[in-house]
Amino acid sequence: MAKKFDFNKGLAELEDIVKIMESGDLSLEDSLMYFSKGVVLTKSCQTALDDASQKISKLTEQDGFSSETPFDPT
């Protein structure tokens, strides 16, 4: 059974990768390695967000809420 992706840890790891890469102290090989890992984490985070969005849509649909109603904070 695959381990469930932890969105918060994935996002924190992605932020760390960005900081490391922004430092400019990496070799080309290390930059490519971090970039590749960042792409994988980005896809995993996006999948988790898409899944959450689908669950919210399904729950609000069941409760009779319309996702088409714009949010008005006033």
C-alpha positions as CSV (number, residue, x, y, z in Angstrom):
1,M,0.0,0.0,0.0
2,A,1.4,3.4,-1.0
3,K,2.1,5.9,1.7
4,K,-0.3,8.9,1.7
5,F,1.3,12.1,0.5
6,D,1.6,14.7,3.3
7,F,0.8,18.0,1.6
8,N,2.3,20.2,4.3
9,K,5.6,18.3,4.4
10,G,5.7,18.3,0.6
11,L,5.2,22.1,0.4
12,A,7.8,22.7,3.1
13,E,10.3,20.5,1.3
14,L,9.5,22.4,-1.9
15,E,10.2,25.7,-0.2
16,D,13.5,24.4,1.1
17,I,14.5,23.3,-2.4
18,V,13.7,26.7,-3.8
19,K,15.8,28.4,-1.1
20,I,18.7,26.0,-1.8
21,M,18.5,26.6,-5.6
22,E,18.2,30.4,-5.1
23,S,21.5,30.4,-3.2
24,G,23.3,29.8,-6.5
25,D,26.0,27.6,-4.8
26,L,25.0,24.4,-6.6
27,S,26.8,22.5,-9.3
28,L,24.9,21.9,-12.5
29,E,24.4,18.2,-11.5
30,D,23.0,19.2,-8.1
31,S,20.8,21.9,-9.6
32,L,19.3,19.3,-12.0
33,M,18.8,16.9,-9.1
34,Y,17.0,19.5,-7.0
35,F,15.0,20.7,-10.0
36,S,13.8,17.1,-10.7
37,K,12.8,16.6,-7.1
38,G,11.0,19.9,-7.2
39,V,9.0,18.9,-10.2
40,V,7.9,15.7,-8.6
41,L,6.9,17.5,-5.4
42,T,5.0,20.1,-7.4
43,K,3.0,17.4,-9.2
44,S,2.3,15.7,-5.9
45,C,1.1,18.9,-4.2
46,Q,-1.1,19.8,-7.2
47,T,-2.6,16.3,-7.2
48,A,-3.4,16.7,-3.4
49,L,-5.0,20.1,-4.1
50,D,-7.0,18.7,-7.0
51,D,-8.2,15.9,-4.8
52,A,-9.2,18.3,-2.0
53,S,-11.0,20.5,-4.5
54,Q,-13.0,17.5,-5.8
55,K,-13.9,16.4,-2.3
56,I,-15.1,20.0,-1.4
57,S,-17.2,20.1,-4.6
58,K,-18.7,16.7,-3.9
59,L,-19.6,17.7,-0.3
60,T,-21.0,21.1,-1.2
61,E,-23.0,19.5,-4.0
62,Q,-24.5,17.0,-1.6
63,D,-25.4,19.8,0.9
64,G,-27.1,21.8,-1.8
65,F,-24.5,24.6,-1.9
66,S,-23.6,25.9,-5.4
67,S,-19.9,26.3,-6.2
68,E,-21.0,28.9,-8.8
69,T,-22.0,31.4,-6.1
70,P,-19.2,34.1,-5.9
71,F,-17.7,34.8,-2.5
72,D,-18.7,38.2,-1.2
73,P,-16.8,39.1,2.0
74,T,-18.9,42.2,2.7
